[in-house]
Amino acid sequence: MCLGNIFCALGKALGGCNELTPNLRPSGTIDINEMSSILLNKLDEMGDDHAELYLADVNCKAYRKDEVKKFLNLADVDKITFVAEEHDCDDFAADLYGKGVPLLWTSKHALNWFTDIDTLILWFIEPQTCKISQTLEDWQGWDCRFFLNR
């Protein structure tokens, strides 16, 4: 355990230290059938008909876009240096997945996604820049392999 973690643990015990990078907290849940429909509709819109959906819970976690933006500003995942084969797209996406953000793999890239609980819009997150978008860019790939929720 590094010295900073020790001081933070001590500070928390005394009531004065917040987590440096908290996990993303869901704003509520969406029924698995509705979440499946949202994902399948997005895939249909993209012309992709064969991605796997891994929705582990009957009540799928959903988020508010503004809260995701605030979280991404705190998470600092985009500040990590890209190192090919050591810390590249799958590692950036895994970092956010470990902090509570769902994961997506395309044929070209690993990134993250979430569904806004208020609008039921599916958003993509580019973990290397923390950019949020409703569409994927060509370099990210359009051929989705799988979606994995939290």
N, C-alpha and C positions, 0 to 999 in steps of 0.2 A: 504494500500500500504506500503510495507516495505521500510526502509530507503535507501537500495541499489537501488530500483526502482526509488525513488525520485531523488537521485543523478544522475542516468543514464538519466532520463527524462530531468533534468536540463542540463546535459552534452550534450544531443542530441540537445536541444534548442540552445546551444552555439556552436554546430558543432563539439563537441569533444568526443562523446561517441557512440560506435556502440552497436547494440543489443547484449546481451550476448549469446543468442541462437536463431539465425535467423531461419525462416522456410526454408525448402528445396524449392528452386526455380526450376520450370521445365525448361528443355532445349529446349522444343518445344512440339509439339503435334503429336499424331498418330490418324488417323481416327478410329472411333468406330468399324467399320467392320474389319479393320486390327488388332486392339487391341483384339477384340473378337477372331479372328483367332489365334493370338499368345497365348492367354490364353487357348483356346480349344485344340490347338496342344500340349501345355504343359500338360494339363489334360490327353489327349490321351496317351502321352508318359509315364505318371505316372500310367496309367490304371484306371483312375478315370473319370467316365462319368456322374456324376450328381451334380457337384458343381454349385451354382448359381453365375452368373456374374452380378454385379451391376456397370454398367458403366454409370455414371450420365451425362456425356457430350458427344456431338457428336465428339468433338475433345478432346481426352484423353491425359492427361499430361504424358510426358515421360522425362527421365532424362539421364544424362551421368554418367556411373559407377564411374569414378574418382571424379566427383562432389558429388556424394552420399557418397563416402568414406570420403571426406573432411568434409561434413556436419555431418556425424555420429561421427567424432572425436570431433566436436564442441558441438554436442547435449548432450553428457554425459548421455544419458538415461541408458547406461550400468553401470553407476556408482551408480545408485539408488539401495538401499538395497531391496532384495526380501523378502516379508513378505506374507506368505500364506494367502489367502482370503482377504488381505488388499491391497497389491501391488504385484500382481503376473502376469502371462503372459498376461492376457487381459489388465492390466493397463500399462505394458511396451509398448505393441503394440498400445494402445490408445494414449500414450504419443507421439509416433512417428507419428501416424495418425494426431494428433493435430498440428504437425509441418510440415504437408504436404506430408507424406509418406503413400501410399496406404496400406490397411489392408487385412489380410487373416485369416480366421478361418478354422482349420481342426477339425476332430473329437476329437483331443487330445490337441490342442494348438492354441494360437493366436500369430500371427507374422505379418510381413510386407513384401511387395514386390514392385518391380518397373520394368519397361521395359526400357532397354537402347535404346535411340533414334538412336544411330549410328549402333548398331548391331542387334536390334530388339530381343535381348535375354531377357527373363524374369529371374529376380533374386529374390531370397528370402533373407530377412533380419531377423536374429534372434535378436530381440530387447534387450534381456538380455545380449548379448555379442557383438552386432553390427557386427557379422559375416555375410558376404555376400556369398551366394552359389547358384548354379544352381539346386541343389537337396535338398530335405528335408531328415532329419535323421529320423530313425524309431521312436524315442521318440517324434518327432514333429507330427507324424501322416501323412498318405498318403491320407486319405479320406478327401478331401477338401469340406467344407460346402459352403463357399462363398468368393468371391473376391470383395472388395469394393475399387473403384479407387478414386482419388482426382480430 
